[in-house]
Amino acid sequence: MAGEPEWQSAEARQAEDDARRQAERFEQAAREPEQQQEWLRQNNMVYGGLIAAGLVLVQPFLTVSHLDLSARICVLAFSVAIPLLAGLILLNRQESFRHRATDSPVVRVAKAVAQLLAFAGVVAGFWHITWLAGVGMFAGGVVAMMVHSAGHFRLELAARLVRPGARPRSRNDTTE
């Protein structure tokens, strides 16, 4: 890298190497059957919870003749999210049966759209009650996502450091 001091190019190479190693660890984890099964269980819980939240939030609007903007957003978001989430639950059952996750781009897009719309529906539903509750739900959702990501990353990293090359122990693993 012309014009850069030696230490900057060394730092850049180190950062690239670290990123490459991190990507390899994530790819390896994605290929592990135990990890895929855990992701399927977590996804089923999330999808079921979002469907339940959607049904509870949309129910009061079913008999109302005029909806304000936040109520309309809530209803429209869940009108798309609920069928997508139900389809994803069915797909997860098939993936569990086959003991592997699909790598379909259509499924990845459906997951993102379903979760984003469900989140928008929940925020809009709480916003309908009071705007402060909507802001709180939005902020809480963002923080919860960061907490889950950081915690998951630390758990998986710790499992690799304790026993390099070994799979992380599952809750049902009784061997020492």
C-alpha positions, 0 to 999 in steps of 0.5 A, a space after each residue: 500500500 503505497 504511501 502508508 507507513 509500515 505499521 498501518 499496512 501490517 495492521 491492515 493485514 492483521 485485520 484482514 487475517 482476523 476477519 478471514 479467520 472469523 468468517 471461517 469459524 462462522 462457516 464451520 459452525 453453520 455446517 455443524 449439525 448440532 448448531 443447525 438444530 439449535 438454530 432451528 429450535 430458536 427460530 421456531 420459538 421466535 416465529 411462534 412468539 411473533 405469530 402469537 404477538 401478532 394475533 394479540 395485537 391485531 385482534 382489537 382492530 378487527 371490529 374497528 371501522 376506522 384505523 389510525 396510521 399506526 394501527 393500519 401499519 400494525 395490521 398490514 405488517 402482520 397480514 404479511 408476516 403471519 403467513 410467512 412465519 407460519 410457512 417458516 415454522 413448517 419449513 423448520 419442521 422439514 429441516 429438523 426431519 432432514 437434520 439440515 438447514 436449507 441454503 435457499 436464497 428465497 428462504 433467507 429473504 422470507 426470514 428477513 422480511 417476516 421478522 422485519 414486518 413482525 417487528 414493525 407490527 409490534 412497534 406500530 401496535 405499541 405506538 398505537 397505545 402511546 408513541 413512547 411505548 413504540 419508541 421503547 419497543 423499538 429501542 428494546 428490540 435493537 438492544 435485545 438483538 445486540 445482547 443476543 448477538 454478543 452473548 452468542 458470539 462470546 459463548 461460541 468463542 469460549 467453547 472454541 478456546 476451551 477445547 480447540 477444534 471440539 464442538 461446544 457441549 450441548 445441554 443434553 451432553 452427559 459425557 465429561 
